[in-house]
Amino acid sequence: MPRQLTTLAFVLLAVLSASPFARAQGEKHAFTFDDWVALHTAVPTAVAPDGKTILYRVDSGVAKGRTRHEWKIINADGTAPRALELPDDFTPSGFTRDGSVYGSYEVNKQTQLAVVSIASGARTPSRVILLPRGIHSAQISPDGARFAVLASPGEPNPLDEVRTVVEPDRTSLYVVNVDGTNGAWWCPALTRIADGPIAGGALAWSHDSATVALVSQTPKIGFKDLASYIDVCSPNGPRRVAEVSNSVSGIAWTDGGRTLAFLSTTTNVLTPDHVWTVAAAGGTPVDRTPSLEGSATSLTGDAAGRIWVMVARGVQSEIDRFENGALKTAYRWPSGSVVGLPVSSELAGTSDQIAVAVGEPEHGTNIAVPSANGLSRLTTEGDATTARIDFGTVRVVKWTSKEGSALEGIATFPAGYQSGRRYPFLVLPHGGPEANDRLVLDAFSRIIAGLGYVVLQPQYRGSTGYGSDFLQAIYQHFGDRAFRDVDSATDFAIAQGWADPERLAIFGWSAGGFMTSWTVTQTNRYRAAIEGAGITDWASFMWTSDVHQWDYDARWPEKDLQAFVQFSAVAQAERVSTPLLVLHGEADQRVPTYQGRELYEALAAHGKATRMVTYPGSGHFPSLWEQRRDVFREIAAWLNTHNPAGSGR
């Protein structure tokens, strides 16, 4: 067998599974795709009313199909974890006052609301509440008497399985007793309640269970600008509290029911990053965290009257309490990051026990609870897998770009890394772009490091975690400022002596996919590039994504086409010399598949080294594990062909 094919076969085997001999001998091995499949992670779902038990979900990969979800209960002191038998097609979300659980249940291909008695171990729900078009989500009232349900009003269309009418989605509020009686649509005039990817918890019961605070937003279809509306809804109708000419996410009652807290922003990028309040009686919203050194990324309130805010501070997120008009750090996870808002009992007058999800670079996500020292890990899901891994070092690193930007990133080194030797290098810009990489076990970085690479995840301008000015800097400048930040990460890795300047690669998904495709039109320093679901043609993308995308540039494309062409890779395909692999889901609505196809066709027509692979039925990132396996099979083959790892030198 020729040497190149022999090496390729070895690399493909390595990325898919570790050596059976090594496993048999109990030796540790580099992180592989099979380890990602086997890795179990845990996230809390709900706390029982008495606070003594925590319901949580355990996720893991499978050989074929979608992620496996298992449901477990554990005592709040960490003892007696046990599997919970629930009906098929039921997903729990909270407890009722009698200790049953409520959640979503699939009935005739529609998601409905159901209650399940876990004490009896029943394999069927004790109650199912049916709506003609199903439900989106539900939340129990603090007194435990009613559910607030977000759902699409109206009757189902008999042609729904035949066609899709392109029009704004409608979401309204339905309130029903826990026993399924006296259901009614509250405030039916409100049909644009935020319930999509940017909603972030757009519903909150008042503490007396009499009213519901709601966030509505202008829909994607039919509106260019994004505006938000806060209403308090009762059986008598809605009362408008505030209008916000920007994005809003999360809503919670505070100050004894006199004030509503939520997240919003003053930036053009439409990503809520500060805590705001407004009088529940109505008034002008006020930014309560104008000097926040970080980003408030999510917010929730609980039945005990506490408001919890997840705050990204660089690549580590923490949980803060919002009280007396200010944020105060409540919980950190020093060796990694908090990765979810606290869950607690939703019922008034019950326990104030909370649980949060935490992660770190050498352990999967698990559940932690408050202790005398901050947080203590409660579960050990995934430890059996991570104990077999020879993890390379992960470091949080900082540098200053040539133009003076103070930047941060996460560097992942291959197992056995030797200081003073240069390794093949891959820069991995995150998606979003208004997001960040967190200091947790990142499967993408670990799998690629397992191929012998040093991987650096740069937090370029536009990332969360570094304040509003850092977020705002990306507006109308994704293709220049953010690009220069990402490229400076490669300069930094070379200057540190980690990266071999002759063996450089770049890979990103979504906004990171844009960064990859754009980068190879601006420089030929990379020997291999992989873009997943990336934006390549901005003018058409702005209208065809499934959510508002004017955070990049709010100008009208048809009135200022050049503003969008200037950062479109497809317009500069002739300049590309780096071999580019394009990966895309065929059912992607966030970045439609034609974006990748257009660039691929242009590159192929210009005789460039390129390949495109699409995944049938896949959305923005494949949910089927056999498709995910193929993603990394393609990545490994592309890197080996165009930027073979070899060994450090």
Summary of the structure (lengths in Angstrom):
residues: 649
radius of gyration: 24.9
end to end distance: 26.1
largest distance: 78.1
contacts: 2337
relative contact order: 0.10
helix: 19%
strand: 34%
